[in-house]
């Protein structure tokens, strides 16, 4: 199971489709895995950004970010973490933007269903897409369970005082 270390507390992370590797799964890792999946599906003719760029954007391109995080206690120290990612697609053509976005949307459903993050396979859930303001917004969740444990010393120092007792007692004198 994957580990995220933080001070004396640490999280054990397990994705919904767990591969058994001890790998780190963080938002940055999922964003990287999303970028790899997009490159595999759409090729090198597309730019992929993980930070918004105000100027100098080369279209067609994708922008990836973690749009929403939710976490709720499940059982004991188990937490269910829902991470919603936004993949924004900016089309190249100026006259066929809607048609181009529709074609990309169809492909996104297939290529983002399963992604691989350093051998850790994650399943995309709650997928949806919407054309708005000349671009495509695509949402997908990659949810996982977190196990929170604190490194505690379970037992402090133990000292024992002993004295020897004569077995013969009062009778043997």
C-alpha beads as a LAMMPS data file, in Angstrom:
LAMMPS data file: protein, C-alpha beads

173 atoms
172 bonds

1 atom types
1 bond types

-500.0 500.0 xlo xhi
-500.0 500.0 ylo yhi
-500.0 500.0 zlo zhi

Masses

1 110.0

Atoms # bond

1 1 1 0.000 0.000 0.000
2 1 1 1.273 3.510 -0.751
3 1 1 2.632 5.806 1.921
4 1 1 2.503 9.562 2.335
5 1 1 4.768 10.669 5.201
6 1 1 3.965 13.790 7.190
7 1 1 5.760 14.512 10.493
8 1 1 4.825 11.875 13.066
9 1 1 1.559 11.006 11.324
10 1 1 1.436 9.080 8.101
11 1 1 -1.208 8.023 5.672
12 1 1 -1.445 4.702 3.956
13 1 1 -3.145 5.208 0.605
14 1 1 -4.970 2.554 -1.354
15 1 1 -6.724 3.298 -4.648
16 1 1 -9.990 1.642 -5.614
17 1 1 -8.175 -0.574 -8.113
18 1 1 -5.131 -1.478 -6.051
19 1 1 -2.147 -3.085 -7.755
20 1 1 -0.193 -4.046 -4.632
21 1 1 2.834 -1.787 -5.120
22 1 1 4.201 0.428 -2.365
23 1 1 3.953 3.646 -4.334
24 1 1 3.099 7.207 -3.463
25 1 1 -0.281 8.382 -4.697
26 1 1 -0.705 12.114 -4.382
27 1 1 -2.595 14.716 -6.399
28 1 1 0.627 15.491 -8.314
29 1 1 1.046 11.819 -9.179
30 1 1 -2.497 11.552 -10.509
31 1 1 -2.041 14.745 -12.570
32 1 1 1.154 13.282 -14.030
33 1 1 -0.641 10.005 -14.811
34 1 1 -3.469 11.942 -16.468
35 1 1 -0.931 13.794 -18.627
36 1 1 0.656 10.495 -19.688
37 1 1 -2.742 9.017 -20.556
38 1 1 -3.600 12.086 -22.658
39 1 1 -0.251 11.930 -24.495
40 1 1 -0.764 8.227 -25.183
41 1 1 -4.258 8.820 -26.608
42 1 1 -3.762 12.105 -28.457
43 1 1 -0.053 12.025 -29.317
44 1 1 2.593 14.722 -29.069
45 1 1 0.652 17.306 -31.112
46 1 1 -1.030 18.591 -27.952
47 1 1 0.389 20.646 -25.109
48 1 1 -0.515 19.542 -21.570
49 1 1 -0.395 22.114 -18.757
50 1 1 -0.809 21.596 -15.029
51 1 1 -0.701 25.327 -14.248
52 1 1 -2.886 27.963 -15.863
53 1 1 -1.001 29.983 -18.446
54 1 1 -2.372 33.462 -19.119
55 1 1 -0.317 34.182 -22.244
56 1 1 1.475 32.081 -24.823
57 1 1 -0.874 29.093 -24.775
58 1 1 -0.393 26.917 -27.837
59 1 1 -3.637 25.265 -28.937
60 1 1 -4.814 22.569 -29.091
61 1 1 -3.977 21.917 -25.455
62 1 1 -5.143 20.363 -22.212
63 1 1 -5.098 21.900 -18.742
64 1 1 -5.270 19.511 -15.753
65 1 1 -5.965 20.387 -12.115
66 1 1 -7.421 18.858 -8.985
67 1 1 -10.695 20.790 -8.776
68 1 1 -12.131 19.409 -5.550
69 1 1 -11.054 17.314 -2.561
70 1 1 -13.403 15.696 -0.073
71 1 1 -12.534 13.459 2.800
72 1 1 -14.814 11.708 5.269
73 1 1 -14.171 9.261 8.045
74 1 1 -15.244 5.783 7.060
75 1 1 -14.348 3.315 9.834
76 1 1 -11.967 4.001 12.715
77 1 1 -8.824 5.443 11.165
78 1 1 -10.025 4.793 7.589
79 1 1 -11.002 7.778 5.478
80 1 1 -12.598 7.883 2.050
81 1 1 -10.959 10.569 -0.095
82 1 1 -12.770 11.817 -3.201
83 1 1 -10.594 13.736 -5.641
84 1 1 -12.293 15.422 -8.572
85 1 1 -10.033 16.406 -11.461
86 1 1 -10.769 18.909 -14.211
87 1 1 -9.315 18.367 -17.670
88 1 1 -9.948 21.432 -19.806
89 1 1 -9.488 21.132 -23.574
90 1 1 -8.889 24.206 -25.741
91 1 1 -9.456 23.385 -29.451
92 1 1 -7.282 24.528 -32.331
93 1 1 -9.878 25.324 -34.974
94 1 1 -11.826 28.540 -34.730
95 1 1 -14.752 27.532 -36.949
96 1 1 -15.329 23.941 -35.659
97 1 1 -14.707 24.334 -31.918
98 1 1 -17.853 22.508 -30.792
99 1 1 -17.364 19.598 -33.227
100 1 1 -13.697 19.260 -32.256
101 1 1 -14.586 19.247 -28.549
102 1 1 -17.255 16.566 -29.126
103 1 1 -14.679 14.315 -30.813
104 1 1 -12.217 14.791 -27.939
105 1 1 -14.949 14.148 -25.346
106 1 1 -15.709 10.707 -26.799
107 1 1 -12.037 9.729 -26.568
108 1 1 -11.594 11.074 -23.018
109 1 1 -14.178 8.657 -21.601
110 1 1 -12.139 5.682 -22.838
111 1 1 -8.600 6.875 -22.204
112 1 1 -9.233 8.124 -18.630
113 1 1 -11.240 5.157 -17.347
114 1 1 -8.031 3.478 -16.142
115 1 1 -4.800 5.388 -15.501
116 1 1 -1.476 4.150 -14.233
117 1 1 0.563 6.052 -11.639
118 1 1 3.948 4.315 -11.148
119 1 1 2.396 0.857 -11.361
120 1 1 -0.653 1.855 -9.313
121 1 1 -3.826 1.474 -11.402
122 1 1 -6.663 3.878 -10.619
123 1 1 -10.205 3.773 -11.982
124 1 1 -11.941 6.959 -13.085
125 1 1 -15.474 7.461 -11.799
126 1 1 -18.234 10.049 -12.143
127 1 1 -17.045 11.179 -15.583
128 1 1 -18.808 14.095 -17.246
129 1 1 -18.048 16.658 -19.909
130 1 1 -19.485 19.993 -20.935
131 1 1 -18.791 22.392 -23.792
132 1 1 -18.718 25.953 -22.496
133 1 1 -17.237 29.248 -23.699
134 1 1 -15.332 27.712 -26.603
135 1 1 -13.658 24.957 -24.547
136 1 1 -14.441 21.500 -23.177
137 1 1 -14.505 20.897 -19.436
138 1 1 -14.174 17.221 -18.450
139 1 1 -14.499 16.016 -14.853
140 1 1 -13.365 12.670 -13.465
141 1 1 -12.966 11.337 -9.910
142 1 1 -10.103 9.170 -8.725
143 1 1 -11.190 8.115 -5.244
144 1 1 -9.196 6.192 -2.662
145 1 1 -9.127 5.083 0.940
146 1 1 -6.662 6.629 3.383
147 1 1 -5.524 4.971 6.594
148 1 1 -4.334 7.462 9.199
149 1 1 -2.054 6.202 11.925
150 1 1 0.164 7.963 14.382
151 1 1 3.572 6.607 15.263
152 1 1 3.141 6.162 19.000
153 1 1 5.292 4.549 21.573
154 1 1 2.955 1.920 22.899
155 1 1 4.911 1.325 26.086
156 1 1 7.224 3.589 28.030
157 1 1 9.991 2.476 30.358
158 1 1 9.246 -0.391 32.662
159 1 1 11.086 -0.814 35.937
160 1 1 10.725 -3.633 38.413
161 1 1 11.876 -3.825 42.004
162 1 1 12.453 -7.349 43.278
163 1 1 13.487 -8.767 46.592
164 1 1 14.484 -12.320 47.389
165 1 1 12.238 -14.215 49.741
166 1 1 13.378 -17.168 51.754
167 1 1 11.254 -20.182 50.839
168 1 1 11.599 -21.826 54.176
169 1 1 9.555 -19.128 55.803
170 1 1 9.062 -19.082 59.597
171 1 1 8.864 -22.880 59.996
172 1 1 12.407 -23.619 58.840
173 1 1 14.120 -21.626 61.578

Bonds

1 1 1 2
2 1 2 3
3 1 3 4
4 1 4 5
5 1 5 6
6 1 6 7
7 1 7 8
8 1 8 9
9 1 9 10
10 1 10 11
11 1 11 12
12 1 12 13
13 1 13 14
14 1 14 15
15 1 15 16
16 1 16 17
17 1 17 18
18 1 18 19
19 1 19 20
20 1 20 21
21 1 21 22
22 1 22 23
23 1 23 24
24 1 24 25
25 1 25 26
26 1 26 27
27 1 27 28
28 1 28 29
29 1 29 30
30 1 30 31
31 1 31 32
32 1 32 33
33 1 33 34
34 1 34 35
35 1 35 36
36 1 36 37
37 1 37 38
38 1 38 39
39 1 39 40
40 1 40 41
41 1 41 42
42 1 42 43
43 1 43 44
44 1 44 45
45 1 45 46
46 1 46 47
47 1 47 48
48 1 48 49
49 1 49 50
50 1 50 51
51 1 51 52
52 1 52 53
53 1 53 54
54 1 54 55
55 1 55 56
56 1 56 57
57 1 57 58
58 1 58 59
59 1 59 60
60 1 60 61
61 1 61 62
62 1 62 63
63 1 63 64
64 1 64 65
65 1 65 66
66 1 66 67
67 1 67 68
68 1 68 69
69 1 69 70
70 1 70 71
71 1 71 72
72 1 72 73
73 1 73 74
74 1 74 75
75 1 75 76
76 1 76 77
77 1 77 78
78 1 78 79
79 1 79 80
80 1 80 81
81 1 81 82
82 1 82 83
83 1 83 84
84 1 84 85
85 1 85 86
86 1 86 87
87 1 87 88
88 1 88 89
89 1 89 90
90 1 90 91
91 1 91 92
92 1 92 93
93 1 93 94
94 1 94 95
95 1 95 96
96 1 96 97
97 1 97 98
98 1 98 99
99 1 99 100
100 1 100 101
101 1 101 102
102 1 102 103
103 1 103 104
104 1 104 105
105 1 105 106
106 1 106 107
107 1 107 108
108 1 108 109
109 1 109 110
110 1 110 111
111 1 111 112
112 1 112 113
113 1 113 114
114 1 114 115
115 1 115 116
116 1 116 117
117 1 117 118
118 1 118 119
119 1 119 120
120 1 120 121
121 1 121 122
122 1 122 123
123 1 123 124
124 1 124 125
125 1 125 126
126 1 126 127
127 1 127 128
128 1 128 129
129 1 129 130
130 1 130 131
131 1 131 132
132 1 132 133
133 1 133 134
134 1 134 135
135 1 135 136
136 1 136 137
137 1 137 138
138 1 138 139
139 1 139 140
140 1 140 141
141 1 141 142
142 1 142 143
143 1 143 144
144 1 144 145
145 1 145 146
146 1 146 147
147 1 147 148
148 1 148 149
149 1 149 150
150 1 150 151
151 1 151 152
152 1 152 153
153 1 153 154
154 1 154 155
155 1 155 156
156 1 156 157
157 1 157 158
158 1 158 159
159 1 159 160
160 1 160 161
161 1 161 162
162 1 162 163
163 1 163 164
164 1 164 165
165 1 165 166
166 1 166 167
167 1 167 168
168 1 168 169
169 1 169 170
170 1 170 171
171 1 171 172
172 1 172 173
